[in-house]
Amino acid sequence: MNLKFFPLLGMTFLFSVNQAAADTILLKNGKSHEGKVIFQDDTSCLLEVEYSKGIMEEKKFLKSDIKSITLETPDIGEFKKLKALNPVPDLLGVGDYEQRLKIVEDFINDFPRSEKLKEAKTIQESLKQEFEIVRAGGMKLSGKMVTVEDYMATAYAYDQSIAVQKIYRDMLNRNFLGALRLFADYESRFPNGKSRVELVSKIKQVLVFYQSSLNESLSGYDARLKLREAGLARMSNEDRMVTQGALDEQMASLKHRFELEKAMKNFWITPDAFHKESIVEALRQVDAEIKRLNSPPKNSSETVSLEDSYSEAWIKLPGASVEDQKAIIEKLKRERMPESYIKMLKGRLNPEQ
């Protein structure tokens, strides 16, 4: 079972948790303002506030207008970061949990008298419980912990759900090419998956957006070349030679990648704004995929649910006779169950079987 899903997701999340201290100024008129008190004297107070994401501004308040000033203590600021660590996102690995637990442990050691100590220990216990499941081979999926035993019993269904989550993640991030590549992998591993009908409707939308993006790129191709040529013309001879050499090297790399990707069966081409052939080929792939997905399914009446076949085999195999076990395995092969799942199921047999 491969649980190295989204390896950078957790770390990226942790490094992004950096909330500014939230000091509070309460005015006599009832209004309150939060930010960071950066200066105050007997007559005024200067508060730094976030005007918009990443943009700070300073506000000055007269002490005669202020009812109270509440300065946030260091432990409260650190606890805000701590609280953002739990609940943990789906499909994170052992390393992500270890990093979260280290942050909680540091808080507990640094602020043993904090009013948030009890809450911190509750977060720590929750993380530890999930960590033990993940370390044993389990995972978190759809907000729920899945033990390795539960996973193995319905591995085909769980893996399909994980594959769908990855596709939806790329859709959400508008990574159309990534979503289409993951969908191609999904189709090869789960051709009759229960999620396919709903997923196909979403992929059709992705194809429309991706097609529009490619058409826009293609229509602007000549203009981009002219703009680049104009930029080169403005350079000195020496700079132009260096830049042209770098561009030639880049184009050679793009052509090489394009040829490699074209040689790969059913692999979505990586289009590049300055490689026209790759854009044209990507558009051809989009057109072909739209046509395929809009065509009536083949042998729809004979569709077999491999999710159900796997789960049923998992239950029946241990108690079945040797003859029946062979029949179950052969039936799965006829249904085109991937070999990796048949191998999992064979683990349910006694060694002599």
ChimeraX attribute file (.defattr): number of C-alpha atoms within 10 A of each C-alpha:
attribute: neighborCount
match mode: 1-to-1
recipient: residues
	/A:1	11
	/A:2	7
	/A:3	16
	/A:4	12
	/A:5	14
	/A:6	13
	/A:7	15
	/A:8	12
	/A:9	15
	/A:10	22
	/A:11	16
	/A:12	10
	/A:13	14
	/A:14	17
	/A:15	8
	/A:16	10
	/A:17	13
	/A:18	12
	/A:19	10
	/A:20	15
	/A:21	20
	/A:22	20
	/A:23	20
	/A:24	18
	/A:25	22
	/A:26	16
	/A:27	18
	/A:28	12
	/A:29	9
	/A:30	8
	/A:31	10
	/A:32	14
	/A:33	16
	/A:34	18
	/A:35	22
	/A:36	20
	/A:37	23
	/A:38	11
	/A:39	11
	/A:40	14
	/A:41	9
	/A:42	8
	/A:43	10
	/A:44	15
	/A:45	18
	/A:46	17
	/A:47	22
	/A:48	21
	/A:49	20
	/A:50	15
	/A:51	10
	/A:52	8
	/A:53	6
	/A:54	6
	/A:55	8
	/A:56	11
	/A:57	11
	/A:58	14
	/A:59	12
	/A:60	13
	/A:61	15
	/A:62	14
	/A:63	16
	/A:64	11
	/A:65	13
	/A:66	18
	/A:67	14
	/A:68	13
	/A:69	17
	/A:70	12
	/A:71	15
	/A:72	15
	/A:73	12
	/A:74	11
	/A:75	18
	/A:76	16
	/A:77	16
	/A:78	19
	/A:79	20
	/A:80	17
	/A:81	18
	/A:82	21
	/A:83	13
	/A:84	13
	/A:85	23
	/A:86	13
	/A:87	11
	/A:88	17
	/A:89	15
	/A:90	19
	/A:91	24
	/A:92	23
	/A:93	23
	/A:94	20
	/A:95	16
	/A:96	19
	/A:97	21
	/A:98	14
	/A:99	15
	/A:100	23
	/A:101	21
	/A:102	12
	/A:103	16
	/A:104	24
	/A:105	14
	/A:106	10
	/A:107	20
	/A:108	20
	/A:109	10
	/A:110	11
	/A:111	16
	/A:112	12
	/A:113	11
	/A:114	17
	/A:115	11
	/A:116	17
	/A:117	18
	/A:118	13
	/A:119	14
	/A:120	19
	/A:121	15
	/A:122	11
	/A:123	19
	/A:124	21
	/A:125	13
	/A:126	15
	/A:127	20
	/A:128	16
	/A:129	11
	/A:130	20
	/A:131	25
	/A:132	15
	/A:133	17
	/A:134	23
	/A:135	16
	/A:136	12
	/A:137	18
	/A:138	24
	/A:139	25
	/A:140	20
	/A:141	16
	/A:142	12
	/A:143	12
	/A:144	11
	/A:145	18
	/A:146	19
	/A:147	18
	/A:148	17
	/A:149	12
	/A:150	12
	/A:151	17
	/A:152	20
	/A:153	18
	/A:154	17
	/A:155	21
	/A:156	23
	/A:157	22
	/A:158	17
	/A:159	18
	/A:160	18
	/A:161	17
	/A:162	16
	/A:163	18
	/A:164	18
	/A:165	16
	/A:166	17
	/A:167	23
	/A:168	19
	/A:169	14
	/A:170	16
	/A:171	19
	/A:172	11
	/A:173	10
	/A:174	14
	/A:175	15
	/A:176	22
	/A:177	19
	/A:178	18
	/A:179	23
	/A:180	23
	/A:181	16
	/A:182	19
	/A:183	22
	/A:184	16
	/A:185	15
	/A:186	19
	/A:187	13
	/A:188	11
	/A:189	17
	/A:190	23
	/A:191	16
	/A:192	17
	/A:193	20
	/A:194	15
	/A:195	13
	/A:196	18
	/A:197	10
	/A:198	9
	/A:199	15
	/A:200	14
	/A:201	12
	/A:202	14
	/A:203	22
	/A:204	17
	/A:205	14
	/A:206	20
	/A:207	21
	/A:208	15
	/A:209	13
	/A:210	20
	/A:211	19
	/A:212	13
	/A:213	13
	/A:214	20
	/A:215	15
	/A:216	11
	/A:217	19
	/A:218	22
	/A:219	10
	/A:220	13
	/A:221	16
	/A:222	13
	/A:223	11
	/A:224	15
	/A:225	13
	/A:226	11
	/A:227	11
	/A:228	12
	/A:229	12
	/A:230	11
	/A:231	11
	/A:232	16
	/A:233	11
	/A:234	10
	/A:235	12
	/A:236	9
	/A:237	11
	/A:238	9
	/A:239	12
	/A:240	15
	/A:241	13
	/A:242	11
	/A:243	14
	/A:244	14
	/A:245	12
	/A:246	12
	/A:247	12
	/A:248	12
	/A:249	11
	/A:250	13
	/A:251	15
	/A:252	12
	/A:253	11
	/A:254	18
	/A:255	14
	/A:256	12
	/A:257	15
	/A:258	19
	/A:259	12
	/A:260	12
	/A:261	16
	/A:262	16
	/A:263	10
	/A:264	10
	/A:265	7
	/A:266	12
	/A:267	15
	/A:268	19
	/A:269	22
	/A:270	17
	/A:271	20
	/A:272	17
	/A:273	15
	/A:274	19
	/A:275	16
	/A:276	15
	/A:277	15
	/A:278	23
	/A:279	21
	/A:280	17
	/A:281	17
	/A:282	22
	/A:283	22
	/A:284	12
	/A:285	18
	/A:286	21
	/A:287	14
	/A:288	12
	/A:289	16
	/A:290	15
	/A:291	10
	/A:292	11
	/A:293	13
	/A:294	12
	/A:295	9
	/A:296	8
	/A:297	10
	/A:298	8
	/A:299	7
	/A:300	9
	/A:301	7
	/A:302	7
	/A:303	13
	/A:304	14
	/A:305	15
	/A:306	21
	/A:307	20
	/A:308	13
	/A:309	17
	/A:310	23
	/A:311	17
	/A:312	14
	/A:313	21
	/A:314	22
	/A:315	13
	/A:316	14
	/A:317	21
	/A:318	16
	/A:319	11
	/A:320	15
	/A:321	12
	/A:322	15
	/A:323	9
	/A:324	13
	/A:325	20
	/A:326	15
	/A:327	13
	/A:328	19
	/A:329	18
	/A:330	14
	/A:331	14
	/A:332	19
	/A:333	13
	/A:334	8
	/A:335	14
	/A:336	14
	/A:337	20
	/A:338	15
	/A:339	11
	/A:340	9
	/A:341	15
	/A:342	18
	/A:343	11
	/A:344	16
	/A:345	21
	/A:346	18
	/A:347	13
	/A:348	17
	/A:349	16
	/A:350	10
	/A:351	7
	/A:352	5
	/A:353	11
